Amino acid sequence: MPWQHKIAYLIGKPVGISLSNGQGTSGILCDVSNGKLLVLEYLYQSQFALKQYDFHMIQDINGFPPCMSQRLY
């Protein structure tokens, strides 16, 4: 399925984004507006940044899988 068809179901959820330049990023998909994805990304400590990615920069986008329920301690 093309990534453009996935985004409506992923708003408000954690996503991984593959960029056309071979890099990637992850965060919460906050909104889609004017051909851009708005993604809330963690920076460090208690700081977050709302970043914009133009559609032409995106290769694919996927929601995070659910956590395994195994306890490691």
Buried (B, 14 or more C-beta within 10 A) or exposed (E): EEBEEBBEEBBEEBBBBBEEEEEEEBBBBBBBEEEBBBBBBEEEEEEEEEBEBEEEBBEEBEEEEEEEEEEEE
